[in-house]
């Protein structure tokens, strides 16, 4: 007969756990008690073993040097006498979201120019378009700066560019209608070229030739630059786009004058171009000399304004001053022309000629990284032709190591160019797209919505634009947004901001 394991003692191992079916009841009970005892002894042995392990671990923890529960004793323990008790506060998730510490931007890094501090996080705000472009944060280094009068946008431009000088950057201001940059330039060891005081600039100057460029390529680049400039000036004077035949007449006159002056070793000048347009001496492919005279007559009289009209003496001869690209800062002061009662159209023409003269010397790949500041750029933007030329310069910024900065009052200046869906309007909006950095200072309530729609601001950001304090601006750097308060030293405050003091608090 097979032995049967007693029910109550199934887990016991040993002979006492097996009970034969033929044993008397008394013996079977004795066997069961013996099995239960074996099981109890085994359980006690296991518990004793586990207790020994726990005691050893406890002793090891006691011997280890752990920080006391209430901190180290002593005066430098950095702990309070009593435990900290906070009052519970209950609010909605919308209210508590503003206190969440990771909602504030971490910033753009520490490489670059210190602008001030982030109004949202309180951290310092550092900006440099070339550094950010190298990191892939930006697609181009250009900056668009907009804000109403008296909010500190010009002060920001002067401070940002001046603080860039120790980093090896240079600063050029092709047109300064108010003369506000003159003291800044002179204080930093630069030079100011004053227009309207006897100085003359030739916008048809070649400028420095890039190293390694072939003769034919260089001549084509210079010719294209001159034709674009004269075409833009003519369209600005006429108030309408040029016809193809008029452009042909301008190109024929420029080629004729360049050929004449090259033999004498002289630069081409505007009076000779106007003379060649009025009295062409040779045929052009598709046009006779008589047809060129007819086609270019109206354009020649428009350009004559720069020769013997109200702008005579400014750009009608060889340059009497030279541009020194090695200086840290150079500006062209147009305040004498503006103070003489010049119209916006005249100022735009002067700014275009002055900027063309400086830009011819700017496009030198070996000149390093440079800021080019277009103050009062809204004057140029009113002309579709000049705006188109300005956008072309924006697109060449990366190739020449230049960061363009356009200073305007409001972004609606871009939307006011031309009719809806016109080429001029698209060009203006394209200029905004070519600026990876948009700095918006305070805007009127009516302009805030337009500004937000133009650069894709959130409702919260749009609501803050009219409430921005002086010296505080919304920075859109690529796809990231910062609310930055500009900070000035006392010396900068005195030099940059003579008419509209910025609060240092």
C-alpha positions in Angstrom: 0.0 0.0 0.0 1.3 3.4 -0.9 2.0 5.9 2.0 -0.3 8.8 2.2 0.8 12.3 3.3 -1.3 13.6 6.1 -3.5 16.6 5.2 -2.3 19.0 7.9 1.4 18.1 7.3 1.6 18.1 3.5 4.5 20.7 3.5 6.6 18.8 6.0 9.5 16.8 4.6 10.5 13.7 6.5 9.4 10.3 7.6 7.1 11.7 10.2 5.0 13.1 7.5 4.1 9.7 6.0 1.4 7.7 7.7 0.5 4.2 6.8 -3.2 3.5 6.3 -3.1 0.4 8.6 -1.8 2.2 11.7 -4.0 2.8 14.7 -5.6 6.2 15.2 -3.4 7.0 18.2 -0.2 6.4 16.2 -1.5 8.4 13.3 -2.1 11.4 15.6 1.5 11.0 17.0 2.9 11.0 13.5 0.8 14.2 12.6 2.1 16.0 15.7 5.7 15.1 14.8 5.2 16.5 11.3 3.8 19.8 12.6 6.7 20.2 15.0 9.2 19.6 12.2 7.3 22.3 10.1 7.3 24.8 13.0 11.0 24.3 13.7 11.8 24.8 10.0 9.7 28.1 10.0 11.4 29.3 13.1 14.8 28.6 11.6 13.9 30.5 8.5 12.6 33.5 10.5 15.8 33.5 12.6 17.9 33.6 9.5 15.9 36.5 8.0 16.1 38.4 11.3 19.9 38.0 11.3 20.2 39.4 7.8 18.0 42.4 8.8 20.0 43.0 12.0 23.2 43.0 10.0 21.8 45.5 7.5 20.6 47.7 10.3 24.0 47.6 12.0 25.6 48.5 8.7 23.3 51.5 8.2 24.1 52.7 11.7 27.8 52.6 11.1 27.4 54.6 7.8 27.7 58.4 7.9 24.2 59.6 6.8 23.0 63.2 7.0 20.8 63.6 10.1 17.1 63.8 9.5 17.0 67.5 10.6 20.4 68.4 9.1 23.9 68.9 10.6 24.1 70.8 13.8 26.0 74.1 14.2 25.6 77.8 13.0 26.5 77.0 9.4 24.0 74.1 9.0 21.7 76.3 6.7 18.6 75.1 8.5 15.9 76.9 10.4 15.1 76.4 14.1 11.6 75.3 13.2 10.3 73.3 10.3 9.0 75.2 7.3 5.2 75.3 7.1 3.6 76.8 4.1 0.0 77.9 3.8 -1.9 75.8 1.2 -3.1 77.7 -1.9 -5.7 76.5 -4.3 -6.2 78.0 -7.8 -7.1 77.0 -11.3 -4.5 75.6 -13.7 -4.6 78.7 -15.9 -3.6 80.9 -12.9 -0.9 78.5 -11.6 0.6 78.2 -15.1 2.3 81.6 -14.9 4.2 80.5 -11.8 5.6 77.3 -13.4 9.3 77.9 -13.5 10.0 76.2 -16.9 7.6 78.4 -18.9 10.3 81.1 -19.2 12.9 80.9 -22.0 16.4 79.7 -21.2 17.9 82.5 -23.4 20.1 82.5 -26.4 23.4 81.6 -24.6 26.2 83.8 -23.4 28.1 84.4 -26.6 27.4 87.9 -28.0 26.3 91.3 -26.8 24.5 91.8 -23.5 21.3 93.7 -24.2 19.6 93.8 -20.8 17.4 91.3 -19.0 14.5 89.1 -20.0 11.4 90.6 -18.4 9.8 87.1 -18.1 12.6 85.2 -16.5 14.8 88.0 -15.1 17.9 86.4 -16.7 20.4 88.4 -18.8 19.6 88.6 -22.5 22.6 88.2 -24.9 22.3 88.6 -28.7 24.6 88.2 -31.7 23.1 87.4 -35.1 26.3 85.9 -36.5 26.7 83.5 -33.5 23.0 82.5 -33.7 23.3 82.0 -37.5 26.4 79.7 -36.9 24.3 77.7 -34.4 21.5 77.3 -36.9 19.0 79.3 -34.8 18.6 81.9 -37.7 18.4 81.6 -41.4 19.9 85.1 -41.9 21.4 87.8 -39.6 19.2 90.7 -40.7 17.2 92.7 -38.1 14.0 94.7 -38.4 13.4 97.2 -35.6 10.0 98.9 -35.3 8.5 101.2 -32.7 6.7 104.4 -32.2 8.7 107.6 -31.6 10.3 108.1 -28.2 10.3 104.4 -27.1 14.0 103.8 -27.4 14.4 101.9 -30.7 17.2 104.2 -31.9 18.9 103.9 -28.6 18.8 100.2 -28.9 20.3 100.3 -32.4 23.2 102.5 -31.2 23.8 100.4 -28.1 23.7 97.1 -29.9 26.1 98.1 -32.7 28.5 100.0 -30.4 28.7 97.0 -28.0 29.6 94.8 -31.0 32.8 96.8 -31.7 34.9 94.9 -29.1 33.8 91.6 -30.7 35.5 92.7 -34.0 32.4 94.0 -35.8 32.3 97.2 -37.7 29.3 99.5 -38.1 28.3 101.5 -41.2 25.3 103.9 -41.4 24.6 104.7 -45.1 22.1 107.3 -44.4 21.5 109.3 -41.2 18.7 111.9 -41.9 18.8 113.4 -38.4 22.5 113.3 -37.7 21.9 111.3 -34.5 24.7 108.9 -35.2 27.4 111.5 -35.7 28.4 111.9 -31.9 28.2 108.1 -31.5 30.5 107.5 -34.5 33.0 110.1 -33.4 33.0 108.8 -29.8 34.0 105.4 -31.1 36.9 106.6 -33.3 34.9 106.5 -36.5 34.4 109.0 -39.3 31.2 110.9 -40.4 30.8 112.1 -44.0 28.5 115.1 -44.0 26.4 115.6 -47.2 25.3 119.1 -48.0 28.4 120.9 -46.7 30.5 120.8 -49.9 31.2 117.1 -49.9 30.3 115.1 -53.0 29.6 111.4 -53.4 29.7 109.6 -56.7 27.1 106.8 -56.5 28.7 105.3 -59.7 32.0 104.5 -58.0 33.1 100.9 -58.5 34.2 100.2 -54.9 36.7 97.6 -53.9 37.1 94.6 -56.2 36.8 91.1 -54.5 39.9 89.1 -54.5 40.1 86.5 -57.3 37.2 87.8 -59.4 37.8 87.8 -63.1 37.7 91.0 -65.1 34.6 90.2 -67.1 32.7 89.1 -64.1 33.7 92.2 -62.2 32.6 94.5 -65.0 29.3 92.7 -65.2 28.7 93.1 -61.4 29.6 96.8 -61.5 27.4 97.5 -64.6 24.4 95.7 -63.0 24.8 97.6 -59.8 24.9 101.0 -61.7 21.9 100.1 -63.9 19.9 99.0 -60.9 20.7 102.2 -59.0 19.8 104.5 -61.9 16.7 102.6 -62.6 15.6 102.9 -59.0 16.3 106.6 -58.9 14.4 107.2 -62.1 11.4 105.3 -60.9 11.4 107.2 -57.7 11.5 110.5 -59.5 8.8 109.5 -62.0 6.6 107.8 -59.5 6.0 104.8 -61.8 7.9 101.7 -63.1 10.2 102.1 -66.1 9.4 100.8 -69.5 11.8 98.3 -71.1 12.9 100.8 -73.7 13.8 103.3 -71.0 15.9 100.7 -69.2 17.7 100.1 -72.5 18.3 103.8 -72.9 19.9 103.9 -69.4 22.1 100.9 -70.0 23.3 102.3 -73.4 24.2 105.6 -71.8 26.1 103.9 -68.9 28.0 101.7 -71.3 28.9 104.7 -73.4 30.1 106.8 -70.5 32.1 103.9 -69.0 33.9 103.4 -72.3 34.7 107.1 -72.5 35.9 107.6 -69.0 37.9 104.3 -68.8 40.2 105.6 -71.6 41.0 108.7 -69.5 41.3 106.8 -66.2 38.3 108.6 -64.7 35.2 107.3 -63.0 31.8 107.7 -64.7 29.6 110.4 -63.2 25.9 111.2 -63.4 26.1 114.4 -65.6 27.8 112.4 -68.3 25.1 109.7 -68.1 22.3 112.3 -68.4 24.1 113.9 -71.4 24.5 110.5 -73.1 20.8 109.8 -72.6 19.7 113.1 -74.0 22.1 113.0 -77.0 23.1 109.3 -77.7 25.8 109.0 -80.3 25.5 105.3 -81.3 22.9 102.7 -82.0 21.9 99.9 -79.6 20.7 96.5 -80.6 17.0 97.0 -81.4 17.2 100.8 -81.2 18.7 103.6 -83.2 20.4 106.6 -81.7 17.3 108.7 -82.4 15.0 106.0 -80.8 17.3 105.9 -77.7 17.0 109.7 -77.4 13.2 109.5 -77.6 12.9 106.5 -75.2 15.3 108.0 -72.6 14.3 111.6 -72.7 11.8 111.4 -69.8 14.2 109.3 -67.7 17.1 111.6 -68.4 15.1 114.6 -67.1 14.2 112.7 -64.0 17.9 112.0 -63.3 18.8 115.6 -64.1 17.3 116.4 -60.7 20.5 115.0 -59.2 22.7 116.9 -61.6 21.4 120.5 -61.9 18.1 120.4 -60.0 17.4 120.7 -56.3 20.0 118.0 -55.5 22.7 119.5 -57.6 26.2 119.5 -56.1 25.7 116.4 -54.0 26.2 113.5 -56.4 27.1 115.1 -59.8 30.8 114.6 -59.8 33.7 112.6 -58.6 33.8 111.8 -54.9 35.6 114.4 -52.8 35.8 112.1 -49.8 37.0 108.5 -49.4 35.5 105.6 -47.5 37.8 104.0 -45.1 36.5 100.5 -44.4 39.1 99.9 -41.6 37.5 102.4 -39.3 35.2 100.9 -36.6 32.2 103.1 -37.5 31.4 105.2 -40.6 28.2 107.2 -41.2 26.8 109.5 -43.8 25.2 112.5 -42.2 22.2 113.8 -44.2 20.9 116.2 -41.6 22.0 119.3 -43.5 19.9 118.2 -46.5 16.9 117.3 -44.3 17.1 120.6 -42.3 17.0 122.6 -45.6 13.3 121.6 -46.0 13.8 118.6 -48.3 10.7 116.5 -49.0 10.4 112.8 -48.2 11.0 112.0 -51.9 14.2 114.1 -51.9 15.4 112.5 -48.7 14.7 109.1 -50.2 16.8 109.9 -53.3 19.6 111.2 -51.2 19.6 108.2 -48.9 19.6 105.9 -52.0 22.6 107.6 -53.6 24.5 107.8 -50.3 23.8 104.2 -49.5 24.8 103.1 -53.0 28.1 104.9 -52.7 28.9 103.3 -49.3 27.6 99.8 -50.3 30.0 99.8 -53.3 32.8 99.9 -50.8 31.1 97.5 -48.4 30.9 94.4 -50.5 34.4 93.2 -49.8 34.5 89.6 -48.6 37.7 90.3 -46.7 36.3 93.2 -44.6 35.0 91.0 -41.8 31.6 91.1 -40.1 29.7 94.4 -40.4 26.5 96.0 -39.2 24.7 98.2 -41.9 22.1 100.4 -40.3 19.3 102.0 -42.3 17.9 104.6 -40.0 14.5 106.0 -41.0 14.2 103.2 -43.5 10.5 103.9 -43.9 11.5 106.7 -46.3 13.1 104.3 -48.7 10.3 101.7 -48.3 7.7 104.2 -49.7 9.2 103.7 -53.1 8.7 100.2 -54.6 11.8 100.5 -56.8 14.0 101.4 -53.9 12.5 98.8 -51.7 13.2 96.1 -54.3 16.8 97.2 -54.4 16.9 97.1 -50.7 15.6 93.6 -50.6 18.3 92.5 -53.1 20.9 93.8 -50.7 19.2 91.9 -47.8 19.6 88.6 -49.8 23.3 89.2 -50.2 24.0 89.7 -46.5 25.2 86.2 -45.8 27.6 86.2 -48.7 29.2 89.4 -47.6 29.2 88.9 -43.8 26.7 91.8 -43.3 23.8 92.1 -40.9 21.4 94.7 -42.2 19.2 96.6 -39.7 16.2 98.5 -40.9 14.6 101.0 -38.4 11.0 101.8 -39.0 8.0 103.1 -37.0 5.5 100.3 -37.7 5.1 97.2 -39.7 2.1 98.6 -41.5 4.7 100.6 -43.5 5.4 97.4 -45.3 1.8 96.6 -46.0 1.1 100.1 -47.2 3.5 99.7 -50.2 1.5 99.2 -53.5 -1.9 97.7 -54.0 -3.0 94.4 -52.5 -1.4 91.4 -54.2 0.9 93.7 -56.2 4.5 93.0 -56.8 5.5 96.0 -54.7 3.4 94.7 -51.7 5.0 91.2 -52.1 8.4 92.8 -52.2 7.7 94.6 -48.9 6.5 91.5 -47.2 9.5 89.6 -48.6 11.7 92.1 -46.8 10.1 91.1 -43.6 10.6 87.4 -44.4 14.3 88.1 -45.0 14.7 89.4 -41.4 15.0 86.5 -39.0 15.2 89.0 -36.1 12.2 91.3 -35.5 12.3 93.6 -32.5 9.0 95.3 -31.8 8.8 98.2 -29.4 5.6 99.8 -28.2 2.8 100.1 -30.9 -0.5 101.8 -30.9 -3.5 99.7 -30.1 -4.6 99.8 -33.7 -1.2 98.7 -35.0 -0.8 95.9 -32.5 -3.2 93.6 -34.4 -1.6 94.3 -37.7 1.9 93.7 -36.2 0.8 90.4 -34.7 -0.8 89.2 -37.9 2.4 90.1 -39.9 4.9 88.2 -37.7 2.5 85.6 -36.1 2.2 86.8 -32.5 0.0 85.1 -30.0 -3.0 87.0 -28.5 -1.0 87.5 -25.3 1.9 89.1 -27.1 -0.4 91.3 -29.2 -2.1 92.5 -26.0 1.3 93.5 -24.5 2.5 95.6 -27.4 0.6 98.8 -26.5 1.6 98.3 -22.8 5.4 98.0 -23.4 7.4 100.6 -21.4 10.1 102.7 -22.8 13.2 100.6 -23.5 11.2 97.3 -23.4 10.6 95.3 -26.6 9.3 92.0 -27.9 12.1 90.1 -29.6 11.3 87.5 -32.2 14.5 85.6 -32.8 13.8 83.0 -35.4 10.7 81.2 -33.9 11.4 82.1 -30.3 10.0 85.1 -28.4 11.5 87.2 -25.6 10.3 90.2 -23.7 13.6 92.2 -23.2 14.3 95.3 -21.2 17.2 97.2 -22.6 19.8 98.4 -20.0 22.2 101.3 -20.5 25.2 102.5 -18.6 25.2 106.2 -17.5 27.8 107.0 -20.3 25.6 105.3 -22.9 22.5 107.0 -21.7 24.2 110.4 -22.1 25.6 109.6 -25.6 22.8 107.6 -27.2 19.6 109.2 -25.8 19.9 112.9 -25.6 16.3 113.8 -26.3 14.2 110.9 -24.9 15.7 109.7 -21.6 15.3 106.0 -20.9 14.5 105.0 -17.4 17.3 102.9 -15.7 14.9 101.5 -13.2 
